[in-house]
């Protein structure tokens, strides 16, 4: 840099200034699942602890399988479906635009699909976050599967910052009950429960318990 009219003996080559800059590529957090699923439960694997997975039916993210489960839902009881919110985090110094999509695993398949993401794109400011809603709306009794994607626009192809992808699972079911007692079955038709009353004197009564259990 040179200034008109200054002493030419002072800094004869001009005044030097140091320039500093930093480049930054937009991205989102894709591997901190405890933060992304802060409102849900994060389990290492479906097979890591059978006691835990047996007790938990919904709102679970399985780390190893990269899969989120909405659990089982009775369509008639929840016609609007259920909604889960996932936290999308921008850890960088620049804003980023993120596109969202939920889709079938195989676009050409005829498998049932019941997932919906109303938000298609959002801008996240530096070091801030937003929540994206995903709905599960089953209409029939069936197993449902899909894929959730959050893709950073103009981001580099780095799996740790460019794209958040995981599977979606859910099940539509009908209310059911299970007969625990009596456990005996009819000799001719094994699907028919059998009540075995003991011998009873005339004028007397006998009572056998029937135990029904919610199997939903």
PyMOL CGO cylinders between C-alpha atoms (Angstrom):
from pymol import cmd
from pymol.cgo import CYLINDER

trace = [
    CYLINDER, 0.00, 0.00, 0.00, 1.34, 3.43, -0.92, 0.3, 1, 1, 1, 1, 1, 1,
    CYLINDER, 1.34, 3.43, -0.92, 0.18, 6.84, 0.35, 0.3, 1, 1, 1, 1, 1, 1,
    CYLINDER, 0.18, 6.84, 0.35, 0.53, 9.91, -1.87, 0.3, 1, 1, 1, 1, 1, 1,
    CYLINDER, 0.53, 9.91, -1.87, 2.78, 12.63, -0.47, 0.3, 1, 1, 1, 1, 1, 1,
    CYLINDER, 2.78, 12.63, -0.47, 4.46, 10.54, 2.24, 0.3, 1, 1, 1, 1, 1, 1,
    CYLINDER, 4.46, 10.54, 2.24, 8.23, 10.53, 2.89, 0.3, 1, 1, 1, 1, 1, 1,
    CYLINDER, 8.23, 10.53, 2.89, 9.69, 8.27, 0.15, 0.3, 1, 1, 1, 1, 1, 1,
    CYLINDER, 9.69, 8.27, 0.15, 12.55, 7.35, 2.48, 0.3, 1, 1, 1, 1, 1, 1,
    CYLINDER, 12.55, 7.35, 2.48, 10.08, 5.68, 4.85, 0.3, 1, 1, 1, 1, 1, 1,
    CYLINDER, 10.08, 5.68, 4.85, 9.14, 2.25, 3.55, 0.3, 1, 1, 1, 1, 1, 1,
    CYLINDER, 9.14, 2.25, 3.55, 10.43, 2.90, -0.01, 0.3, 1, 1, 1, 1, 1, 1,
    CYLINDER, 10.43, 2.90, -0.01, 8.80, -0.29, -1.29, 0.3, 1, 1, 1, 1, 1, 1,
    CYLINDER, 8.80, -0.29, -1.29, 5.41, 0.67, 0.14, 0.3, 1, 1, 1, 1, 1, 1,
    CYLINDER, 5.41, 0.67, 0.14, 3.69, -0.13, 3.43, 0.3, 1, 1, 1, 1, 1, 1,
    CYLINDER, 3.69, -0.13, 3.43, 3.24, -3.89, 3.96, 0.3, 1, 1, 1, 1, 1, 1,
    CYLINDER, 3.24, -3.89, 3.96, 0.11, -5.33, 5.55, 0.3, 1, 1, 1, 1, 1, 1,
    CYLINDER, 0.11, -5.33, 5.55, -0.45, -8.94, 6.53, 0.3, 1, 1, 1, 1, 1, 1,
    CYLINDER, -0.45, -8.94, 6.53, -3.61, -10.49, 5.05, 0.3, 1, 1, 1, 1, 1, 1,
    CYLINDER, -3.61, -10.49, 5.05, -5.36, -13.36, 6.79, 0.3, 1, 1, 1, 1, 1, 1,
    CYLINDER, -5.36, -13.36, 6.79, -8.33, -15.32, 5.48, 0.3, 1, 1, 1, 1, 1, 1,
    CYLINDER, -8.33, -15.32, 5.48, -10.12, -18.58, 6.17, 0.3, 1, 1, 1, 1, 1, 1,
    CYLINDER, -10.12, -18.58, 6.17, -12.04, -20.85, 3.85, 0.3, 1, 1, 1, 1, 1, 1,
    CYLINDER, -12.04, -20.85, 3.85, -15.02, -22.82, 5.15, 0.3, 1, 1, 1, 1, 1, 1,
    CYLINDER, -15.02, -22.82, 5.15, -17.33, -25.28, 3.44, 0.3, 1, 1, 1, 1, 1, 1,
    CYLINDER, -17.33, -25.28, 3.44, -20.95, -25.53, 4.65, 0.3, 1, 1, 1, 1, 1, 1,
    CYLINDER, -20.95, -25.53, 4.65, -21.88, -28.69, 6.51, 0.3, 1, 1, 1, 1, 1, 1,
    CYLINDER, -21.88, -28.69, 6.51, -23.99, -30.22, 9.26, 0.3, 1, 1, 1, 1, 1, 1,
    CYLINDER, -23.99, -30.22, 9.26, -23.41, -32.61, 12.14, 0.3, 1, 1, 1, 1, 1, 1,
    CYLINDER, -23.41, -32.61, 12.14, -23.94, -36.17, 10.93, 0.3, 1, 1, 1, 1, 1, 1,
    CYLINDER, -23.94, -36.17, 10.93, -22.39, -38.48, 13.55, 0.3, 1, 1, 1, 1, 1, 1,
    CYLINDER, -22.39, -38.48, 13.55, -23.37, -37.00, 16.93, 0.3, 1, 1, 1, 1, 1, 1,
    CYLINDER, -23.37, -37.00, 16.93, -26.53, -39.08, 17.26, 0.3, 1, 1, 1, 1, 1, 1,
    CYLINDER, -26.53, -39.08, 17.26, -27.06, -38.27, 20.93, 0.3, 1, 1, 1, 1, 1, 1,
    CYLINDER, -27.06, -38.27, 20.93, -27.48, -34.61, 19.90, 0.3, 1, 1, 1, 1, 1, 1,
    CYLINDER, -27.48, -34.61, 19.90, -29.47, -35.29, 16.72, 0.3, 1, 1, 1, 1, 1, 1,
    CYLINDER, -29.47, -35.29, 16.72, -31.91, -37.55, 18.57, 0.3, 1, 1, 1, 1, 1, 1,
    CYLINDER, -31.91, -37.55, 18.57, -31.97, -35.57, 21.80, 0.3, 1, 1, 1, 1, 1, 1,
    CYLINDER, -31.97, -35.57, 21.80, -35.74, -36.11, 22.22, 0.3, 1, 1, 1, 1, 1, 1,
    CYLINDER, -35.74, -36.11, 22.22, -35.55, -39.85, 21.51, 0.3, 1, 1, 1, 1, 1, 1,
    CYLINDER, -35.55, -39.85, 21.51, -33.71, -42.89, 22.81, 0.3, 1, 1, 1, 1, 1, 1,
    CYLINDER, -33.71, -42.89, 22.81, -30.39, -43.97, 21.31, 0.3, 1, 1, 1, 1, 1, 1,
    CYLINDER, -30.39, -43.97, 21.31, -29.52, -47.66, 21.60, 0.3, 1, 1, 1, 1, 1, 1,
    CYLINDER, -29.52, -47.66, 21.60, -26.21, -49.15, 20.34, 0.3, 1, 1, 1, 1, 1, 1,
    CYLINDER, -26.21, -49.15, 20.34, -27.87, -52.00, 18.42, 0.3, 1, 1, 1, 1, 1, 1,
    CYLINDER, -27.87, -52.00, 18.42, -31.06, -54.01, 18.14, 0.3, 1, 1, 1, 1, 1, 1,
    CYLINDER, -31.06, -54.01, 18.14, -29.17, -57.07, 19.38, 0.3, 1, 1, 1, 1, 1, 1,
    CYLINDER, -29.17, -57.07, 19.38, -26.96, -55.37, 21.96, 0.3, 1, 1, 1, 1, 1, 1,
    CYLINDER, -26.96, -55.37, 21.96, -29.43, -55.65, 24.82, 0.3, 1, 1, 1, 1, 1, 1,
    CYLINDER, -29.43, -55.65, 24.82, -32.57, -57.67, 24.27, 0.3, 1, 1, 1, 1, 1, 1,
    CYLINDER, -32.57, -57.67, 24.27, -34.02, -56.54, 27.62, 0.3, 1, 1, 1, 1, 1, 1,
    CYLINDER, -34.02, -56.54, 27.62, -33.89, -52.89, 26.58, 0.3, 1, 1, 1, 1, 1, 1,
    CYLINDER, -33.89, -52.89, 26.58, -35.20, -53.36, 23.05, 0.3, 1, 1, 1, 1, 1, 1,
    CYLINDER, -35.20, -53.36, 23.05, -38.01, -55.59, 24.31, 0.3, 1, 1, 1, 1, 1, 1,
    CYLINDER, -38.01, -55.59, 24.31, -39.22, -52.86, 26.68, 0.3, 1, 1, 1, 1, 1, 1,
    CYLINDER, -39.22, -52.86, 26.68, -38.83, -50.01, 24.18, 0.3, 1, 1, 1, 1, 1, 1,
    CYLINDER, -38.83, -50.01, 24.18, -41.34, -50.01, 21.35, 0.3, 1, 1, 1, 1, 1, 1,
    CYLINDER, -41.34, -50.01, 21.35, -41.00, -46.59, 19.74, 0.3, 1, 1, 1, 1, 1, 1,
    CYLINDER, -41.00, -46.59, 19.74, -38.92, -43.40, 19.44, 0.3, 1, 1, 1, 1, 1, 1,
    CYLINDER, -38.92, -43.40, 19.44, -35.66, -45.37, 19.23, 0.3, 1, 1, 1, 1, 1, 1,
    CYLINDER, -35.66, -45.37, 19.23, -32.56, -44.84, 17.10, 0.3, 1, 1, 1, 1, 1, 1,
    CYLINDER, -32.56, -44.84, 17.10, -30.32, -47.89, 16.67, 0.3, 1, 1, 1, 1, 1, 1,
    CYLINDER, -30.32, -47.89, 16.67, -26.75, -46.68, 16.21, 0.3, 1, 1, 1, 1, 1, 1,
    CYLINDER, -26.75, -46.68, 16.21, -25.23, -49.72, 14.51, 0.3, 1, 1, 1, 1, 1, 1,
    CYLINDER, -25.23, -49.72, 14.51, -28.11, -50.20, 12.05, 0.3, 1, 1, 1, 1, 1, 1,
    CYLINDER, -28.11, -50.20, 12.05, -28.48, -46.43, 11.45, 0.3, 1, 1, 1, 1, 1, 1,
    CYLINDER, -28.48, -46.43, 11.45, -32.22, -46.90, 11.82, 0.3, 1, 1, 1, 1, 1, 1,
    CYLINDER, -32.22, -46.90, 11.82, -34.97, -44.95, 13.60, 0.3, 1, 1, 1, 1, 1, 1,
    CYLINDER, -34.97, -44.95, 13.60, -38.08, -46.81, 14.73, 0.3, 1, 1, 1, 1, 1, 1,
    CYLINDER, -38.08, -46.81, 14.73, -41.46, -45.15, 15.18, 0.3, 1, 1, 1, 1, 1, 1,
    CYLINDER, -41.46, -45.15, 15.18, -42.74, -48.36, 16.75, 0.3, 1, 1, 1, 1, 1, 1,
    CYLINDER, -42.74, -48.36, 16.75, -46.23, -49.77, 16.33, 0.3, 1, 1, 1, 1, 1, 1,
    CYLINDER, -46.23, -49.77, 16.33, -49.23, -47.54, 15.69, 0.3, 1, 1, 1, 1, 1, 1,
    CYLINDER, -49.23, -47.54, 15.69, -52.94, -48.32, 15.40, 0.3, 1, 1, 1, 1, 1, 1,
    CYLINDER, -52.94, -48.32, 15.40, -54.14, -46.25, 12.40, 0.3, 1, 1, 1, 1, 1, 1,
    CYLINDER, -54.14, -46.25, 12.40, -57.72, -45.91, 13.67, 0.3, 1, 1, 1, 1, 1, 1,
    CYLINDER, -57.72, -45.91, 13.67, -56.54, -44.47, 16.98, 0.3, 1, 1, 1, 1, 1, 1,
    CYLINDER, -56.54, -44.47, 16.98, -54.11, -41.99, 15.40, 0.3, 1, 1, 1, 1, 1, 1,
    CYLINDER, -54.11, -41.99, 15.40, -55.51, -40.92, 12.01, 0.3, 1, 1, 1, 1, 1, 1,
    CYLINDER, -55.51, -40.92, 12.01, -53.12, -37.95, 11.95, 0.3, 1, 1, 1, 1, 1, 1,
    CYLINDER, -53.12, -37.95, 11.95, -50.15, -40.20, 12.62, 0.3, 1, 1, 1, 1, 1, 1,
    CYLINDER, -50.15, -40.20, 12.62, -47.31, -39.42, 15.00, 0.3, 1, 1, 1, 1, 1, 1,
    CYLINDER, -47.31, -39.42, 15.00, -44.54, -36.85, 14.67, 0.3, 1, 1, 1, 1, 1, 1,
    CYLINDER, -44.54, -36.85, 14.67, -40.89, -36.96, 15.68, 0.3, 1, 1, 1, 1, 1, 1,
    CYLINDER, -40.89, -36.96, 15.68, -38.45, -34.03, 15.63, 0.3, 1, 1, 1, 1, 1, 1,
    CYLINDER, -38.45, -34.03, 15.63, -34.79, -34.45, 14.68, 0.3, 1, 1, 1, 1, 1, 1,
    CYLINDER, -34.79, -34.45, 14.68, -32.17, -31.82, 15.51, 0.3, 1, 1, 1, 1, 1, 1,
    CYLINDER, -32.17, -31.82, 15.51, -30.10, -30.61, 12.55, 0.3, 1, 1, 1, 1, 1, 1,
    CYLINDER, -30.10, -30.61, 12.55, -26.95, -28.80, 13.70, 0.3, 1, 1, 1, 1, 1, 1,
    CYLINDER, -26.95, -28.80, 13.70, -24.67, -26.38, 11.83, 0.3, 1, 1, 1, 1, 1, 1,
    CYLINDER, -24.67, -26.38, 11.83, -21.31, -26.47, 13.70, 0.3, 1, 1, 1, 1, 1, 1,
    CYLINDER, -21.31, -26.47, 13.70, -19.50, -24.16, 11.24, 0.3, 1, 1, 1, 1, 1, 1,
    CYLINDER, -19.50, -24.16, 11.24, -18.81, -20.43, 10.96, 0.3, 1, 1, 1, 1, 1, 1,
    CYLINDER, -18.81, -20.43, 10.96, -20.95, -19.91, 7.86, 0.3, 1, 1, 1, 1, 1, 1,
    CYLINDER, -20.95, -19.91, 7.86, -24.66, -20.49, 7.18, 0.3, 1, 1, 1, 1, 1, 1,
    CYLINDER, -24.66, -20.49, 7.18, -25.81, -23.53, 5.25, 0.3, 1, 1, 1, 1, 1, 1,
    CYLINDER, -25.81, -23.53, 5.25, -28.90, -24.53, 3.30, 0.3, 1, 1, 1, 1, 1, 1,
    CYLINDER, -28.90, -24.53, 3.30, -30.18, -28.06, 3.88, 0.3, 1, 1, 1, 1, 1, 1,
    CYLINDER, -30.18, -28.06, 3.88, -32.66, -30.04, 1.77, 0.3, 1, 1, 1, 1, 1, 1,
    CYLINDER, -32.66, -30.04, 1.77, -34.82, -32.72, 3.39, 0.3, 1, 1, 1, 1, 1, 1,
    CYLINDER, -34.82, -32.72, 3.39, -36.45, -35.76, 1.88, 0.3, 1, 1, 1, 1, 1, 1,
    CYLINDER, -36.45, -35.76, 1.88, -38.06, -39.04, 2.92, 0.3, 1, 1, 1, 1, 1, 1,
    CYLINDER, -38.06, -39.04, 2.92, -38.36, -41.74, 0.27, 0.3, 1, 1, 1, 1, 1, 1,
    CYLINDER, -38.36, -41.74, 0.27, -38.73, -45.43, -0.38, 0.3, 1, 1, 1, 1, 1, 1,
    CYLINDER, -38.73, -45.43, -0.38, -35.64, -47.60, -0.23, 0.3, 1, 1, 1, 1, 1, 1,
    CYLINDER, -35.64, -47.60, -0.23, -36.42, -48.70, -3.79, 0.3, 1, 1, 1, 1, 1, 1,
    CYLINDER, -36.42, -48.70, -3.79, -38.36, -46.07, -5.77, 0.3, 1, 1, 1, 1, 1, 1,
    CYLINDER, -38.36, -46.07, -5.77, -39.63, -48.71, -8.20, 0.3, 1, 1, 1, 1, 1, 1,
    CYLINDER, -39.63, -48.71, -8.20, -41.02, -51.02, -5.51, 0.3, 1, 1, 1, 1, 1, 1,
    CYLINDER, -41.02, -51.02, -5.51, -44.68, -51.36, -4.51, 0.3, 1, 1, 1, 1, 1, 1,
    CYLINDER, -44.68, -51.36, -4.51, -43.92, -51.51, -0.81, 0.3, 1, 1, 1, 1, 1, 1,
    CYLINDER, -43.92, -51.51, -0.81, -46.12, -49.55, 1.57, 0.3, 1, 1, 1, 1, 1, 1,
    CYLINDER, -46.12, -49.55, 1.57, -44.94, -46.07, 2.45, 0.3, 1, 1, 1, 1, 1, 1,
    CYLINDER, -44.94, -46.07, 2.45, -46.25, -43.91, 5.29, 0.3, 1, 1, 1, 1, 1, 1,
    CYLINDER, -46.25, -43.91, 5.29, -43.55, -41.32, 6.09, 0.3, 1, 1, 1, 1, 1, 1,
    CYLINDER, -43.55, -41.32, 6.09, -43.77, -37.59, 5.39, 0.3, 1, 1, 1, 1, 1, 1,
    CYLINDER, -43.77, -37.59, 5.39, -41.45, -34.59, 5.87, 0.3, 1, 1, 1, 1, 1, 1,
    CYLINDER, -41.45, -34.59, 5.87, -43.32, -31.30, 5.26, 0.3, 1, 1, 1, 1, 1, 1,
    CYLINDER, -43.32, -31.30, 5.26, -40.15, -29.18, 5.41, 0.3, 1, 1, 1, 1, 1, 1,
    CYLINDER, -40.15, -29.18, 5.41, -38.23, -29.39, 2.13, 0.3, 1, 1, 1, 1, 1, 1,
    CYLINDER, -38.23, -29.39, 2.13, -35.41, -26.88, 2.71, 0.3, 1, 1, 1, 1, 1, 1,
    CYLINDER, -35.41, -26.88, 2.71, -34.14, -24.67, 5.51, 0.3, 1, 1, 1, 1, 1, 1,
    CYLINDER, -34.14, -24.67, 5.51, -31.29, -22.23, 6.15, 0.3, 1, 1, 1, 1, 1, 1,
    CYLINDER, -31.29, -22.23, 6.15, -29.31, -22.72, 9.36, 0.3, 1, 1, 1, 1, 1, 1,
    CYLINDER, -29.31, -22.72, 9.36, -27.18, -19.85, 10.69, 0.3, 1, 1, 1, 1, 1, 1,
    CYLINDER, -27.18, -19.85, 10.69, -23.61, -20.41, 11.95, 0.3, 1, 1, 1, 1, 1, 1,
    CYLINDER, -23.61, -20.41, 11.95, -23.35, -22.43, 15.18, 0.3, 1, 1, 1, 1, 1, 1,
    CYLINDER, -23.35, -22.43, 15.18, -27.12, -22.81, 15.35, 0.3, 1, 1, 1, 1, 1, 1,
    CYLINDER, -27.12, -22.81, 15.35, -29.62, -25.60, 14.80, 0.3, 1, 1, 1, 1, 1, 1,
    CYLINDER, -29.62, -25.60, 14.80, -33.12, -26.31, 13.62, 0.3, 1, 1, 1, 1, 1, 1,
    CYLINDER, -33.12, -26.31, 13.62, -35.64, -29.11, 14.11, 0.3, 1, 1, 1, 1, 1, 1,
    CYLINDER, -35.64, -29.11, 14.11, -37.17, -31.04, 11.23, 0.3, 1, 1, 1, 1, 1, 1,
    CYLINDER, -37.17, -31.04, 11.23, -40.45, -32.90, 11.69, 0.3, 1, 1, 1, 1, 1, 1,
    CYLINDER, -40.45, -32.90, 11.69, -41.07, -36.35, 10.23, 0.3, 1, 1, 1, 1, 1, 1,
    CYLINDER, -41.07, -36.35, 10.23, -44.53, -37.93, 10.37, 0.3, 1, 1, 1, 1, 1, 1,
    CYLINDER, -44.53, -37.93, 10.37, -45.46, -41.61, 10.39, 0.3, 1, 1, 1, 1, 1, 1,
    CYLINDER, -45.46, -41.61, 10.39, -49.02, -42.13, 9.06, 0.3, 1, 1, 1, 1, 1, 1,
    CYLINDER, -49.02, -42.13, 9.06, -49.85, -45.81, 8.50, 0.3, 1, 1, 1, 1, 1, 1,
    CYLINDER, -49.85, -45.81, 8.50, -53.19, -46.57, 6.86, 0.3, 1, 1, 1, 1, 1, 1,
    CYLINDER, -53.19, -46.57, 6.86, -53.26, -50.36, 6.99, 0.3, 1, 1, 1, 1, 1, 1,
    CYLINDER, -53.26, -50.36, 6.99, -51.80, -53.16, 9.10, 0.3, 1, 1, 1, 1, 1, 1,
    CYLINDER, -51.80, -53.16, 9.10, -48.33, -53.58, 7.57, 0.3, 1, 1, 1, 1, 1, 1,
    CYLINDER, -48.33, -53.58, 7.57, -44.60, -53.11, 8.02, 0.3, 1, 1, 1, 1, 1, 1,
    CYLINDER, -44.60, -53.11, 8.02, -43.29, -49.78, 6.70, 0.3, 1, 1, 1, 1, 1, 1,
    CYLINDER, -43.29, -49.78, 6.70, -39.75, -48.75, 5.75, 0.3, 1, 1, 1, 1, 1, 1,
    CYLINDER, -39.75, -48.75, 5.75, -38.13, -45.67, 4.25, 0.3, 1, 1, 1, 1, 1, 1,
    CYLINDER, -38.13, -45.67, 4.25, -35.06, -43.44, 4.16, 0.3, 1, 1, 1, 1, 1, 1,
    CYLINDER, -35.06, -43.44, 4.16, -34.54, -39.98, 5.64, 0.3, 1, 1, 1, 1, 1, 1,
    CYLINDER, -34.54, -39.98, 5.64, -32.04, -37.63, 4.00, 0.3, 1, 1, 1, 1, 1, 1,
    CYLINDER, -32.04, -37.63, 4.00, -30.71, -34.20, 4.97, 0.3, 1, 1, 1, 1, 1, 1,
    CYLINDER, -30.71, -34.20, 4.97, -28.34, -32.91, 2.26, 0.3, 1, 1, 1, 1, 1, 1,
    CYLINDER, -28.34, -32.91, 2.26, -26.25, -29.73, 2.45, 0.3, 1, 1, 1, 1, 1, 1,
    CYLINDER, -26.25, -29.73, 2.45, -26.40, -27.61, -0.68, 0.3, 1, 1, 1, 1, 1, 1,
    CYLINDER, -26.40, -27.61, -0.68, -22.97, -26.71, -2.13, 0.3, 1, 1, 1, 1, 1, 1,
    CYLINDER, -22.97, -26.71, -2.13, -21.23, -28.88, 0.46, 0.3, 1, 1, 1, 1, 1, 1,
    CYLINDER, -21.23, -28.88, 0.46, -18.23, -31.09, -0.22, 0.3, 1, 1, 1, 1, 1, 1,
    CYLINDER, -18.23, -31.09, -0.22, -18.66, -34.84, -0.60, 0.3, 1, 1, 1, 1, 1, 1,
    CYLINDER, -18.66, -34.84, -0.60, -17.59, -35.54, 2.97, 0.3, 1, 1, 1, 1, 1, 1,
    CYLINDER, -17.59, -35.54, 2.97, -19.77, -38.14, 4.74, 0.3, 1, 1, 1, 1, 1, 1,
    CYLINDER, -19.77, -38.14, 4.74, -19.16, -36.43, 8.08, 0.3, 1, 1, 1, 1, 1, 1,
    CYLINDER, -19.16, -36.43, 8.08, -20.58, -33.05, 7.01, 0.3, 1, 1, 1, 1, 1, 1,
    CYLINDER, -20.58, -33.05, 7.01, -22.43, -33.31, 3.69, 0.3, 1, 1, 1, 1, 1, 1,
    CYLINDER, -22.43, -33.31, 3.69, -25.30, -35.72, 4.25, 0.3, 1, 1, 1, 1, 1, 1,
    CYLINDER, -25.30, -35.72, 4.25, -27.28, -37.18, 7.15, 0.3, 1, 1, 1, 1, 1, 1,
    CYLINDER, -27.28, -37.18, 7.15, -28.96, -40.44, 6.10, 0.3, 1, 1, 1, 1, 1, 1,
    CYLINDER, -28.96, -40.44, 6.10, -30.70, -43.12, 8.15, 0.3, 1, 1, 1, 1, 1, 1,
    CYLINDER, -30.70, -43.12, 8.15, -33.46, -45.70, 7.74, 0.3, 1, 1, 1, 1, 1, 1,
    CYLINDER, -33.46, -45.70, 7.74, -37.03, -45.24, 8.98, 0.3, 1, 1, 1, 1, 1, 1,
    CYLINDER, -37.03, -45.24, 8.98, -39.15, -48.09, 10.33, 0.3, 1, 1, 1, 1, 1, 1,
    CYLINDER, -39.15, -48.09, 10.33, -42.70, -48.34, 11.59, 0.3, 1, 1, 1, 1, 1, 1,
    CYLINDER, -42.70, -48.34, 11.59, -45.59, -50.76, 11.84, 0.3, 1, 1, 1, 1, 1, 1,
    CYLINDER, -45.59, -50.76, 11.84, -49.32, -50.35, 11.45, 0.3, 1, 1, 1, 1, 1, 1,
    CYLINDER, -49.32, -50.35, 11.45, -51.32, -52.72, 13.64, 0.3, 1, 1, 1, 1, 1, 1,
    CYLINDER, -51.32, -52.72, 13.64, -54.79, -53.54, 14.91, 0.3, 1, 1, 1, 1, 1, 1,
    CYLINDER, -54.79, -53.54, 14.91, -55.69, -53.92, 18.60, 0.3, 1, 1, 1, 1, 1, 1,
    CYLINDER, -55.69, -53.92, 18.60, -55.29, -57.57, 19.61, 0.3, 1, 1, 1, 1, 1, 1,
    CYLINDER, -55.29, -57.57, 19.61, -55.60, -59.67, 22.76, 0.3, 1, 1, 1, 1, 1, 1,
    CYLINDER, -55.60, -59.67, 22.76, -53.99, -62.92, 23.75, 0.3, 1, 1, 1, 1, 1, 1,
    CYLINDER, -53.99, -62.92, 23.75, -55.64, -65.68, 25.77, 0.3, 1, 1, 1, 1, 1, 1,
    CYLINDER, -55.64, -65.68, 25.77, -53.26, -66.71, 28.56, 0.3, 1, 1, 1, 1, 1, 1,
    CYLINDER, -53.26, -66.71, 28.56, -55.69, -68.96, 30.43, 0.3, 1, 1, 1, 1, 1, 1,
    CYLINDER, -55.69, -68.96, 30.43, -57.01, -71.54, 29.82, 0.3, 1, 1, 1, 1, 1, 1,
    CYLINDER, -57.01, -71.54, 29.82, -53.90, -72.89, 28.13, 0.3, 1, 1, 1, 1, 1, 1,
    CYLINDER, -53.90, -72.89, 28.13, -55.46, -76.22, 27.13, 0.3, 1, 1, 1, 1, 1, 1,
    CYLINDER, -55.46, -76.22, 27.13, -56.54, -76.67, 23.50, 0.3, 1, 1, 1, 1, 1, 1,
    CYLINDER, -56.54, -76.67, 23.50, -59.32, -78.73, 21.98, 0.3, 1, 1, 1, 1, 1, 1,
    CYLINDER, -59.32, -78.73, 21.98, -58.14, -82.16, 20.84, 0.3, 1, 1, 1, 1, 1, 1,
    CYLINDER, -58.14, -82.16, 20.84, -59.72, -81.84, 17.39, 0.3, 1, 1, 1, 1, 1, 1,
    CYLINDER, -59.72, -81.84, 17.39, -59.02, -78.13, 16.81, 0.3, 1, 1, 1, 1, 1, 1,
    CYLINDER, -59.02, -78.13, 16.81, -55.80, -76.88, 18.37, 0.3, 1, 1, 1, 1, 1, 1,
    CYLINDER, -55.80, -76.88, 18.37, -56.78, -73.22, 17.82, 0.3, 1, 1, 1, 1, 1, 1,
    CYLINDER, -56.78, -73.22, 17.82, -59.83, -73.56, 20.09, 0.3, 1, 1, 1, 1, 1, 1,
    CYLINDER, -59.83, -73.56, 20.09, -59.27, -73.05, 23.85, 0.3, 1, 1, 1, 1, 1, 1,
    CYLINDER, -59.27, -73.05, 23.85, -60.71, -75.76, 26.10, 0.3, 1, 1, 1, 1, 1, 1,
    CYLINDER, -60.71, -75.76, 26.10, -62.25, -75.20, 29.53, 0.3, 1, 1, 1, 1, 1, 1,
    CYLINDER, -62.25, -75.20, 29.53, -61.87, -78.37, 31.58, 0.3, 1, 1, 1, 1, 1, 1,
    CYLINDER, -61.87, -78.37, 31.58, -64.45, -78.26, 34.36, 0.3, 1, 1, 1, 1, 1, 1,
    CYLINDER, -64.45, -78.26, 34.36, -64.05, -80.76, 37.19, 0.3, 1, 1, 1, 1, 1, 1,
    CYLINDER, -64.05, -80.76, 37.19, -66.80, -83.08, 38.32, 0.3, 1, 1, 1, 1, 1, 1,
    CYLINDER, -66.80, -83.08, 38.32, -69.44, -81.04, 40.17, 0.3, 1, 1, 1, 1, 1, 1,
    CYLINDER, -69.44, -81.04, 40.17, -72.28, -82.27, 42.36, 0.3, 1, 1, 1, 1, 1, 1,
    CYLINDER, -72.28, -82.27, 42.36, -75.80, -81.46, 41.26, 0.3, 1, 1, 1, 1, 1, 1,
    CYLINDER, -75.80, -81.46, 41.26, -76.81, -78.07, 42.59, 0.3, 1, 1, 1, 1, 1, 1,
    CYLINDER, -76.81, -78.07, 42.59, -73.21, -76.89, 42.99, 0.3, 1, 1, 1, 1, 1, 1,
    CYLINDER, -73.21, -76.89, 42.99, -71.13, -74.62, 40.69, 0.3, 1, 1, 1, 1, 1, 1,
    CYLINDER, -71.13, -74.62, 40.69, -67.54, -74.42, 39.56, 0.3, 1, 1, 1, 1, 1, 1,
    CYLINDER, -67.54, -74.42, 39.56, -65.67, -71.36, 38.28, 0.3, 1, 1, 1, 1, 1, 1,
    CYLINDER, -65.67, -71.36, 38.28, -62.67, -71.34, 35.93, 0.3, 1, 1, 1, 1, 1, 1,
    CYLINDER, -62.67, -71.34, 35.93, -60.68, -68.10, 35.34, 0.3, 1, 1, 1, 1, 1, 1,
    CYLINDER, -60.68, -68.10, 35.34, -60.16, -66.71, 31.84, 0.3, 1, 1, 1, 1, 1, 1,
    CYLINDER, -60.16, -66.71, 31.84, -57.14, -64.40, 31.53, 0.3, 1, 1, 1, 1, 1, 1,
    CYLINDER, -57.14, -64.40, 31.53, -56.85, -62.06, 28.54, 0.3, 1, 1, 1, 1, 1, 1,
    CYLINDER, -56.85, -62.06, 28.54, -53.68, -60.09, 27.84, 0.3, 1, 1, 1, 1, 1, 1,
    CYLINDER, -53.68, -60.09, 27.84, -53.17, -57.05, 25.61, 0.3, 1, 1, 1, 1, 1, 1,
    CYLINDER, -53.17, -57.05, 25.61, -50.92, -58.34, 22.86, 0.3, 1, 1, 1, 1, 1, 1,
    CYLINDER, -50.92, -58.34, 22.86, -50.52, -55.00, 21.06, 0.3, 1, 1, 1, 1, 1, 1,
]
cmd.load_cgo(trace, "trace")
